[in-house]
Amino acid sequence: MSLPLFKTITILFTCLALFGASNIFAQQPAYTYYSIREGLPTNDIYNCVVDKKGFLWVATENGVSRFDGKNFKNYTIAQGLPDNDILSVNIDNEGVIWVMPFQRTPAHYDPISDKFISGKTNLELKKIALSYISYCNPLENGGISFININGQIFIYKNKKCFNFYVKNKNNLGSTRVIDLSNEKYMVVSSDSLRIFKNMLPIKSVALNYNVGRTAFANNQLYIADSTKLVKLQILPDGNVGKKIEQILPFAISNIFFTNKQIAITSASGNIYFADTATLNMSQQSFSFNAMVNYVYEDKYENTWICTKENGLIRYQQKGILTISDEPFQRNFNTLCFNGNQLAAGTNNGQVYLYNAPYDYKIISIAKDKNYSGWVRQIVATKNRLLVAQEGALVLINKQNKVLDILNKKKNYVNKDFILLNDSTLITGNSSFVAKVNWLTLKKNDSANIRVTALAAQSDTNIYVGSNTGLYYWKNYKKLINFGNIYPILSNRVSSLAYNKLDEILWVGLASDTLVVLKNNAPIAKIALGAKLLGNNCRSIFANKKGEIWVGTNLALGRVRYQYQNSKFEYKIDMFTTADGIAAKQINDIAEKNDTIYVATTSGISIIPSNININVPDIDIFITAVKLNNKDTALQNVFNLDYKHNNISISFSAADLATTADRVYEYRINNGLWAQTLLDNLPLPQLAAGKYRIQIRALNRDGNPSKKVAEITFNIVAPFWKTGFFWIVIALMGGALIYYLTEKRNSIKREQSIQVLLTQKKLSDLELKALKAQINPHFVFNCLNSIKFLNHQKRFIETDLYLDKFSYLLRKTLDFSGIQKISLQDELEYSKNYLELEKLRLGNSLHYNIVVNENINTKEILVPPMLLQPFLENAIKHGIRHLPNNDGEIIIEASIQNSNIILTINDNGVGLNKSKKINELENPNHLSQGTTLQQRRANLYNIDVQYQQAKNKIGTLVILTFKLEENI
């Protein structure tokens, strides 16, 4: 905007504001400029339009841009445009976005692919021939029309294109097509209105105007003819009804219908507005140092101004205005009204006194360069101003002269002060809080504390904020520390305000929190963040019951609240630079005539206290989906294989009502909502399953929008993770298990058969061994011995012999059907055998059986009659040949290295001599019993060794087998 226009608005506004006419604020403009810096592809803008989703589409000489209120997305020939130079963008009744390029075929936007479709892929569009001067307008009953300089009219409707020709006498061409009814069209030419039915001319209405630019809405045709503005009522049959003309004091460059008004541009770059009913000119007008190509108004009452070389300009009807005179573009720390005079302090020792337009003074109070000039606080008393600097307190009198009150040489820094009455001042600094009579400079009461903020509950009770929390200075006595009772109040206090109308104290903490106290007890906490941007509460102002204003480092907030029945409820309205606030940081707040004045780091903003800014639900749309980093056509539901599980979702929230930063929330499968500032959601390496993604935006008041975008992804598991696959695997596994089980059982059966065969062999060997062991000679000798004893009438010995002989025969028969017996039974059997031999041989045989203590003979199993063959050999081949008939056999059982060792030691003639004797007595005899016993020992893995006895007399037989094998 040009500087003269800004000054005019400033002067008008300031006059009205300072004299109480705050209701005029809503008529004041706020401008936002968009250029290449904000994301546009160029500063040469032709026109714009808002689609049904709320996006602003902008036609430029370097492509098309889609604007969501915060970010621009640019489209070029890479996204399907037939040319980058786009003369206009339009939307038809069905919501289709159309672009008209320079001397190429038109194109329309396909939201599924997020690209444009032109004559390259649509043969019907290829029929439309545009020229270097062309016109395009949507039709009232659907479809769109195109006109070239040669008088060709192209109608594209229902995906079909047809055309007809209009010849003009002055060759200036036609500018607009109006759809009167089905197949009946009116063509606005340079000299007449031509009516066609079924593409054939049926009527012509002459015009007494040189038709330049036109606009059409609500059956009203607006025509610009040099300085004349004309409105014609178009009847359904094509006739012209009521006509209104208005002569303007300037040449008309173009006209545009903006819902409520007709916008008129001049060649000098000014914009004027006329009433749509009467064509009377409005007092509202804008002046730009740029050529205006187009003016458009959206549903939020934003007026969009498209310019050549100066980009896109948004004009908003807002109730917030900033005093914009260059001297007032400062960092103001504090505000105060002295009557109708506005005083504002800066951080460089200056106080601005603003009375009326062109009547303001700048008072410099920082005369000593050694002290900071930061103006901390200003209060008014009897048309005078008390001003607290960091190192001094001064008075600006009625003559605007600066008088020192407190000595600057004191080693403290002023932080805040409160004027209780005309003479009493509560001052707080970096060392103490004090009650001071500023007229006499007498300090009545004080307390040592580093002060950050002050608030008065009454003339005798003061709230003191400090780096160490909140304190209560009751009756100017000892400070009471709230932090000792309520830990949250031990944090640094940055601001205080006591609302005497409802007796509620508001405490701004440096820990991103507002604490609310009633009767000196906290009743609520309000966190800074989404509903009130910022992390530091810099100022609080209480102006009425149930309402305060809060300034943070990022926004201004109005808190409306109520406290009833121990329940605290509140609502926050937030105002930011997007709404017209001069800067993000709010340093101080004041009020005059139901108008809020805000000191910021870039000037003073003025707001009606009852301002209400509409907070619509922000609509959100999924704009693109990438699968494995490749664009894909949009769908509501995606059915994907497991390889396409790297997903990226792009979305956009269309909100042209504000320029505030976007905050989004998303959730998956109805989980918890998560926040993000990005307009893209990556979902990498998703596992197989169903994913229902919901996305929404936060409205400018911090509440989530009710409008939610949703998309679903069904990712199919790989075949090896499907149930069918595992059923097949289970069946195959079952078959394999069955096969292996049968194989194992077959092997077991074979092994069982082999065991049976082995057992049969063992049984055969046992029988043969029995035959060899209990040989006829042994039986015969036993019977002869019994007979001999009987003849000797030694009946007692005969009975004993018979008993032992019968026991031995019985055990032999018992053991013949058993594969294993205990070692105890085996030794008992061997003992009975030796007893019989001893009775038979008389005193010529002695024996001894020795068992080591670490052997449990009951638990160890051995083949039955294992030792008997070896004992028989010892007697028959060793002891029998002794010359003194004094034979001895020792049986010993022991364990060594997990081996059972059984030894039979005799004192016979020995192996070598026995062998020679046997060869002499029985040269052809083969010891079958010994052979059978060796085979039997091999079957049971028993190692049998024959050795010369230790005393070199007799024979030692050693039988060894594993203990764990348990034979």
Secondary structure, 3 states (H helix, E strand, C coil): CCHHHHHHHHHHHHHHHHCCCHHHHHHCEEEEEECHHHCCCCCCEEEEEECCCCCEEEEECCEEEEECCCCEEEECHHHCCCCCCEEEEEECCCCCEEEEECCCCCEEEECCCCEEECCCCCCCHHHCCCCCCEEEEECCCCCEEEEECCCEEEEEECCEEEEEECCCCCCCCEEEEEEEECCEEEEEECCEEEEEECCEEEEEEECCCCCCCEEEECCEEEEEECCEEEEEEECCCCCEEEEEEEECCCCEEEEEECCCEEEEEECCCEEEEEECCCCCEEEEEEECCCEEEEEEECCCCEEEEEEECCCEEEEEECCCEECCCHHHCCCEEEEEEECCEEEEEECCCEEEEEEECCEEEEEECCCCCCCCCCEEEEEEECCEEEEEECCCEEEECCCCCEEEEECCCCCCCEEEEEECCCCEEEEEECCEEEEEECCCCEEEEEEECCEEEEEECCCCEEEEEECCEEEEEECCCCEEEHHHCCHHHHCCEEEEEEECCCCEEEEEECCCEEEEEECCEEEEEEECCCCCCCCCEEEEEEEECCEEEEEECCCEEEEEEEEECCEEEEEEEEECHHHCCCCCCEEEEEEECCEEEEEECCEEEEEECCCCCCCCCCEEEEEEEEECCEEECCCCEEEECCCCCCEEEEEEEECCCCCCCCCEEEEECCCCCEEECCCEEEECCCCCEEEEEEEEEECCCCCECCCCEEEEEEECCCHHHCHHHHHHHHHHHHHHHHHHHHHHHHHHHHHHHHHHHHHHHHHHHHHHHHHHHCCHHHHHHHHHHHHHHHHCCCHHHHHHHHHHHHHHHHHHHHHCCCCCEEHHHHHHHHHHHHHHHHHHHHHHEEEEEEECCCCCCCCCEECCCCCHHHHHHHHHHCHHHCCCCCEEEEEEEEEECCEEEEEEEECCCCHHHHHHHHHHHCCCCCCHHHHHHHHHHHHCCCEEEEEECCCCCCEEEEEEEECCCCC
